[in-house]
Every structure is written in structure tokens, then in C-alpha cells.
């Protein structure tokens, strides 16, 4: 029967599929009053209204959906991303030329934003309202040699929001089972809402076009204070895994409205408030057009990050470390977690830089062929794989080269990728494999492509 076929497809497949196309609707109205541009004192004032709607769903049992059995099998999306945002704002900017070379500007924006998330299963709607004032102060000064120095202080925000999947009936049934068994201490209402992020930034920098603009450079030194640093987390509460870790017998997965749950119902994608952090660093970029044949380019980023307040649940749930804070110890944490105060951000190298050289020239005589050769080198420093700074990705260095011969519609390319044969993985993640009969934690490694040398020939039909 179609039902038995669909059930066989569902049982034999574990497929996550994001339903496309995603539906997005936007509408905006803005009114501005602008002063003449040629006066030393210039201003802008205005108001705006912005409406935004976004919907996409992630399904775990797409084989059943393809078979048209979502109703019979009680298939529901395990992740719901449904947002409706209404933003009303007033803003103003004041700019004054202190001299022919120095300009001061002051601007601000006051806004109120209602972020509403709709649960597509229950049709419940939850709204988180954010009211904020975002200021910016800037000073620019031009030098004789074509360089411009600037300094600015600014504040930015990311509005608060809602996780509607926390009210999905299947997720609620799965969570109730593990909560009633004492396998987790946190409640779904604890992660239903997340707070507004706030970043305060101060920056000093330079931008320049030198030597008749043959040398272009920019650089900046900056420091940021980050409050309510939100990060997406997958909260996994598989009853079999948790029972095994607790050393008790698992009762197996429960049901919702008579339909059996699946491992995807025991997961919730949430935004967790990681507390406060600070970031400071230096970044720069330079390009040099030496002549009609040669040009060079270089970039560098040095950055230091530190959590000022944060207790990481992944250290317990994913890595298996002994918690430093418990839900039951009065410390106010939502999850048993490991203190990450003083630690660096994960997946953020302290140092990264790149160098590149390009040579262009026509080949000899009147052959009509052009030569373009390029060599580039990239360095990415060590970076932590987790917020408890337990495991790290080593330094990665890659070298690539290519030589192109071009004429009319032809392009013949000789190339070498990863010439040093660097075997540092591209990505390393850790988590729980729920596709196994006995789910267990493991590492997922995406290897880097090995050294590759080849030839490509392209002909463009016109």
C-alpha cells in the first residue's frame, strides 16, 4: 500500500531537507529631509517603516513527504524559521566641515522593532519587541599625500527574537519525556526568547591612494564590547543517549498524538545568549600596481577575542567535560555547563594573512596570445574548535599557482592547487550521530583537497 511504502521509505532514510523556495516578502517606506550639499553644515533627517516576512521549514522525513504521506505519518518540520518583523524608526545625521581637510559627523537612529515568530504547526505567535538608540560619531582628516585618517565610535544592535520550534508539539513531547525522566533540567520556555545583541565599537584607521593611485592601502585598529553575544546552538536531548550517559535504562522514544517520534524531534536549534565578550585587533590591505606587467597584493588580520561572561553547555553535552556550573547549584545557568570566562572565540584564528603576485604580458611577436601568471600564499593561524578551548585546529598554509594563455576565444590554463600538499582539515565538527542504532558522539572531518596539478582548456562561443 502507499502507506506501507512511505513508511518503509521513512524508516530506511534519514534525510534533512530545507523546503524551497523560501518565501520572503518585504515592504519599506522612507521619508528624508536633506540639506544642500555645498554648505559647511549639512544634515539629514527622516523616518522609515519596514515590514519583513520570512518562512522556511526543515523536514527530517522528506521521503514520506514525496510519497504524499505527511498527514498519515504525522510528519512535521523539526525546524521552523518563520519571522515577521515590523520596524519603525526616526534618524538624523549632522555633518560639519571644521576645515577644508577635517569633517565631523554625528548621527543617531531610534527604532522600535517587533520580531514575531509564528509556529506553523500550532499557529501560535510570539513577539519580542526591541527598542534601541544607535549612535555614531566620526572624524575624518585628509593629508597632503592623498591619505585620509579617520576615527569613529559607534553602537550596533541585532534585534531580539523568538524560537518558535520550541512550541512544536513533537519537540514538546520529546522534551517532556526526557525532562520528566530527570535526564535534562532546562525547560523549553528557557530558550523560547533570546535577547538583543549590542556591540559598541571604536575604530582608528587610514585609507590612501599613493603614487598616482598605483598603491592602494587601508588599515584599522579596533576594539569592540559585545553584550548578549548570541550564537546558534543545536540542543540535543536524545532519550537513548542521555539514558546511557546517566547509566539508566532508556524507555525508548515516546509518541505525539499517537504517532511515534524520531531522533529529529529530540533536537532544537536555538539562539543561546553567550554573555559578554570583547574583541580587539588590527587589519590591513595593500595593493601595488608596479607597472603594466606586475601587481602585488597583501592582507593581514590580527585579532584577540575573550569571553567576559559565558558558561558553555557544549563542553558538557558534546565534549563530555565535568560541568563547573549546574542548573541546580543556584548559579542561574539554564544548562549544566563549563565556564568559558577568559577563553577565546571558537573558529577565529588570532592571525591570518595572504600574499599574491600577478604577471601579465603579451607573448612575443604578433601571435596575439597573452600570458597571465599568478602565485598566492595564505596563512591561517591556529584556532580553537570549541568555546572551552579544549581542541584546536593547527596552522594552515596553502600555496596556489596558475598560468593562463589567452587569445580571442581561447583560454589555456595550467594550474597547481595546494602545492605544499597541506593536509590540515578544512572543517572539524563534533556532535552526536543519531543515524546509528545506538547514537554516539563523534568527530566529523572535512579533509582538504590534496595537491592538484592540471590543465584546463576553455573555448567561448560568441
Secondary structure, DSSP 4 states (H G I P E B T S, - for coil): -HHHHHHHHHHH--B-EE-SSPEEEEEEEEEEEE--TTSSEEEEEEEEEEEEEEEEEEESBHHHHHTT-TTTTT---SEEEEEEEEEEEEEEEEEEESSSSEEEEEEEEEEEEEEEEE-TTT--EEEEEEEEEEEEEEEEEE-TTSEEEEEEEEEEEE--EE-GGGG-HHHHHHHHHHHHTTS----GGGTTEEPPEEEEEEEEEEEEEETTTTEEEEEEEEEEEEES-EEEEEEE--HHHHHHHHTS------EETTEEP-GGGGEEEEEEE--EEEEEEEEEEEEEE-SSSEEEEEEEEEEEEEEEE-EETHHHHTS-PPPSB-GGGTS--SS-BEE-TTPPPTT--SEEEEEEEEEEEEPSTT---EEEEEEEEEEE--EESSTT--SEEPPEEEEEEEEEEEETTEEEEEEEESTT-----SEEEEEEETTSSS-EEEEEEEPPP--EEEEEEEE---
